[in-house]
Amino acid sequence: MRRNWPPLPLLALCLLLWLPATLYAQEPLEREPLAAEASNLLSYIAVDYGDSVKNGEIQDNSLYEQQRRYLARALELVRQLPDRPGRAALENSVLELDVAIAEKRDGEQVRRRANAAADRLAALYQLQRSPAEMLPSADFARALYVERCVSCHGAQGQGGDRAPGLRDPQRMASFSLYDLYNILDPTVDSVHGARIDGDLSSRQRWALAVTAANFAVAGELPPTSQLAQRYPALIGLPGMATTRPVELPSEAAGALMWWRGHPQRVRALEHPLARADGLLQLAETAYRGGDNASAYHQLMLAFRQGYAPLREQLEIRDAPLAAQLSEHWQALRTAILGNAPNAEVIAAFQRLRTALGQARARLEPPAGQSRYTLWAALLFATAAALGLLLWFGLRRRNSV
């Protein structure tokens, strides 16, 4: 049988286009576990160091020595990561943390240093710290929690001799949702091991992270809607996944604790364009890390779930801006699919996100509109009351 093979020049061209993209896309997969493991160790230090040292004195020697081992391993991992601008500063921040721990400095200072190093690491090596899809509810993983976690953490997250509790708000506030997710990855964390979480999907790990976060706010009332308006970045992704409550003002910290434990009840509070911007932020992170496929997927999610529901409304309110946004969406899509130069793609991301910000401002009610609406309602109520008084007065006069 004669086969219709593609022409040789076409095969060569495909090979040339495929090989660089494949090598570039695989590089983050090889280095991400090292960066994620280092981030995981730094988060443990941030959370647990304060229990090992008080007022410059060691309170728990075994826990303190564990912090020293974690720090040494984190430094070793950082030094194994590919060199790039900013890695020297990252290494210096880990060395400064080592000095702080060796000198038994204040727990709050060590926590801040450890979290700052973890955040710098995530930014430098483009760790994907938030899911592209919406967070599942705690109920999604409840059965999985009973199967895998109850024996150590307890049915209600109360903990025991084998594992810490999950109900302590102060301790749980020191973890971001991503920190909890990262703990459940056996390639970067040895506490649980492959027997517990080796076969979990990414979605199952996010669901278990939400389940763990839910224990600390069980039975608490939800925050007011005014707090959602005041802190909009915390009710959507990536903010809900990457922010540590301990680093926020008390009212925002309490609200985030509840929101991340009940993500399914928060979705209605998130503005669609905020959802789109969050997904674009994730897409840009994926692109910078060399994962063009994930970047494109998140770009299209941002369009379908965030922008598309409001496009018609924007066209009515501001047709030129809607047309500009359509051009920006298409330009970014074409740039990613066409393997455009990195600088061109990043610039396209920035133009699109800026235009989305303008669109959100354009769709917001004009300043003072709510005040005018309230006054109008009061005037209407007053007019209605006066009308009723006049009507009763006329009835009494006619009856006399």
N, C-alpha and C positions, 0 to 999 in steps of 0.2 A: 504494500500500500504506500502510495506516495504522500508524504507529509508536506503541508504548506507552511514551512518555517518562515518567520519574519526575516526580512533582509538583514544581512550581517551588520551594516551600519546602524540600523535601528536597534539591534541587540546591544551593540557597543554603547550607543547613546544611553539606553536604559540602564546599563550596568554602571556607567559613569555617574548618572543621576542618583541611582539607588545606593551605591556603596558609601559615598560621603554621608548621606542622610542616615543610613543604617548605623555607621560607626558613631556619628554624633549623637544619635538617639540612644545608643547603648551605653555611652559613657556615663550618664547620670545613674543608670541602673547599677553599674559597678561601684560607684562611689557613694550612692545614697545610704546604704546600710551603715557605712562607717560614720557618716554625718548624723544619721538618725540615732545610732547607738550613743554617740557622744552627747547629743541633745538629751537623750533619755537619762544618762548618768548625771548631767548637770541639773535636770529637773528634780531628781532624787535628792541631790545635795541641797537645792533650794528649799525643799519641803522638810527634810529631816535634820539638817545641821542644827537648827535651833533647839532641838531636843537633846543634843549631845553636849552643848556648851552653854553655860549661863555665867554672865559676869566674868568672862575670862577663865572660868574653871570648867574642867571636863566633868560632866554629870553622868555620862554613859560612855565608858571607855570603848566598849565593843562597837557602839554606833559611831563614835568619833573615828575609830580606826577604819571603819567601813567607808566613811566619807573621804578619808585620805586615799584609800584604794580606788574609789570611784574617780576621784580627781586625777590620780596618776594614769588611769586607763583612758579617761577623756583626753588628757594631754597627748598620750600616745596615739590616739585615733586622729586627733587634729593634725599631728605631724605626718600622718600617713595620707592625708587628703591631698588632692592635686594642688599644686601651688598656683596662686592667682592673686591679683591685687586685693589686699585686704586680709590675706591669711596671716601675715605677720602680726597685724594688729589683733586678730582673733587669738593667736597663740599667746600674745602678751597679756590679753585679758584673762586667759586661763591661768597663766603664771601668776598674775596678781591675785587671782582667787586662791591659788595654792598658798601664797604668802598669808592671805587673810585667815585661811583655815589653820595654818601652822602657828599663827600668832593668837589663835583662839579669839578672834574678833567677834563683835556683836552679831547675833543671828540675823537681824534685819539687814545688816550690811552684806553679809555673805549671801543671803537670799537674793538681794538686788544684783549683786555681781554675777551670781550663777545664772539668773534668768537673763541678764543682759548678754552674757556670753552665748547662751542657748539661742537667743533671738538673732544675734549677729551671725552665728553659725547657720541658722536656717535661711537667712537672707543671702548669705554669701554662696551657699551651695544649693539654693533654690529648692528647699524641702517643701513638698506638697503637704501643707499642714491643715488643709480643710477639704472636705469632700465637694465634688462638683454637684452631686445630687443633693436634695434636701435631706437633712438629718432625720433618721427614723425615730420613732417614739421609743420610750423606755419599754413599753409593752412588747415591742418587736423582739427584744432579746430576753424577755423575762424567763421563758422556758430554758433558754441557753444558760442564763445565769444560774438557775436551779441545778442544771446538769453539771456545769463546770466550776462554779464559784462558791456555792453555798457551804461546802465542807470546810472552807477556810475563812470566808468573809461573813458567813452567817446569813440566814434567810432574810433578815431585815437590814443587812449591811452592818451589823453590830461588831463584826470582827471577832477575834479570839486569840488563842496562843499562837496560832500558825500564820496569822495575817492581820494587818491593821484594819480598823473599822472604816467604813465609808460614810458614816453618819456625822462625823465631826465637821461642822461647817468651816471652822478655822483651818483645819488641815486641807480639806477639799478645795478651799478657796485659793490655795497655793498652786494647784494644778490648773492648767488650761485643759479644755476638752481634748485637744491634740495630745497633751502630755499623757492623759489617760488612755487614749487610743494607741499611742506609741508603746506604752507598757505591755500592750497585748500583742506585740509583734515579736515572735520568737527569734527573728534574725537580728534584733537590736536589744532584746531584753532577756536575761537568763533567769529571772525570778520565777516566771510561770513555766517556761519550757515548752517544747513542742507538744508534749502530752496534753497540755491544757489548751493552748491556742494555736497549735501548729497548722490546723486545717481550717482556721476561720477565714472567711472572706473579709475584704475591706469593709463592706457594709455591716457585717456582723460585729466587727471590732468597733465601728462607730456606734452601733446600737448598744453594745456593752458599755462603752464610755458614757453614753447618755444614761443608761441604767445606773451606773455607779454615781453619776452626778445627781441623779434623782433622789437617792437615799438621803442626801444632806438637806433636802428641802421638802421631804415627805410631810404632808399635812399642812404646809404653809399656804397662805393665801397668795394669789398672783399679784404682781406689782400693778400699780395703776397705769392706765393708758398714757397718762401724762409723762411717765418715766420713759415709755417707749418713744414718745415724740422728742424727749430731751436727749436720749442716747440712741439714735436710730442705728448707729453702726453696730450695736450690741445685739440687735434682734435678728440680724441676718448673717450670712457667711461672707467673708471668712471671720468677721469679728467675733461671732459667738464661739467659734472653734479655737481661735488663737489667743484670746484675751484671758489673762489670769485675774480673777476677781480681786485678789489681794492687792493688786496694783491700782485699784479704782477707788474713788470716793465711796463712802459707806453705802449711800442709797443706790448708786450704780452697781456696786459689788453685790448687794443683796438681790437686786433685780436680775443681774446676769446669772447668779446662782439658780434662780427659779427658772428663767427662760431656757437655759441650756439643759435643765432637767425635764422640760416640757416643750420641746421644739415644735411639736405638732400643734400646740395651742398658741404659738407665737406667729405662725406664718401669715395670719390675716393682718397682723400689725405692720408687716414689712411692705414698704412701697415697692411696686414692681420694678421701677428704675433703679432702686437701691439693690434689688436682687440682681439686675442686669450688671450693675457696676461691680458687685462682689464677684460674679462669675467671670467678668472680664479681668479682674485682678488675678483670679486663679489661672485664667487662660494665659495671661502674660507671664506668670511665674512658671507655668509648664513650658511655655515657649523658651524662656530664658534658660531653662534646664535642658533643652534639647528635645522635649517631648512634643513634637508638632501635632501628633494625632490627638493627644489630650487637649492641647490648646485649641484645635479646631472644634472638637466636641464641645468644649465649654463655651466657645464663642457662639456656637449655634444654640446652645441652651440659653445663653444670655439673650439672644434675639427672640427665641420662641417664648420663654417664660417671663422675660422682663419687659422687652420693648414692644413686641407684637401686640399684646393686649391694649396698649395705650397709643399705638401708632395713629389710628383713626382720630382719636381725640386730639393728638398733637397736630395733625394735619388741619383740623378745624381751627385750632388756636393759633398756630404759627406754621403755615405751609412752607415757607422758605427753610425754616429750621428742620422740618420733617424731611424735606428733600435733601438737605445737607447730611442729615443722619443716614439716610438711605445710601448716599454715596460713600460715607465713611464705613458703614457695615460692609458694603460690597468691596471697597478698596482693601480692607483688612482681610476679608475672606480670600480675595485674589492673591494678596501678598503671601499669606500662609501656604495656600495650595501651590503657588508658583515658586516657593523657596526663594523669595526675595531676600536681599541682604538684611542682616539682623537690624541694622540701624533704621532701615525703612519700615520694617515690621513694628519695631518698638514705637517709632513715631506715629504709625497708624493707630496703635493701641491708645496712645496719649490723645490723639485728635478725637477718637471716638469717645473716650471717657469724658473728655472736656465737653463735647457736644451733648452727651447724656446728662451731665450736670446742668447745662443750660436748659435742656428740655424739662428736667425735673422742676427747676425754678419757674419755668414758663407755665407749667401745669399746676403749680401751687396756687391756692387762693390769694388774691392780692392782699398786701399787708393791711390789716385793719378790717378786712371783710367780715371776720367773725364778730368783731365788735359792732359793726353796722347791723349785722344780722340779729344780734342780741337786742340792739335798740329798736329795730323794726318789730321784733317779737313783743317787746314791752309796749310799744305804741299800739300795736294791734290789740293786745290784751286790754290796754286802757280804753281804747275805742270801743271794744266789745262790752266792757263793763259799763261804760257810759251809755251805750245803746240799750243795755238791759235796764238800767235805772230809768231812762226816759220812757221805755216801754211800760214798765211797772207804774210810772207816774201817770201816763196817759190812761192806763186801765183803771186806776183808782179814780181819776177825774171823771171818766165816762160812767163809772158805777155810782157816783154820787148823785 
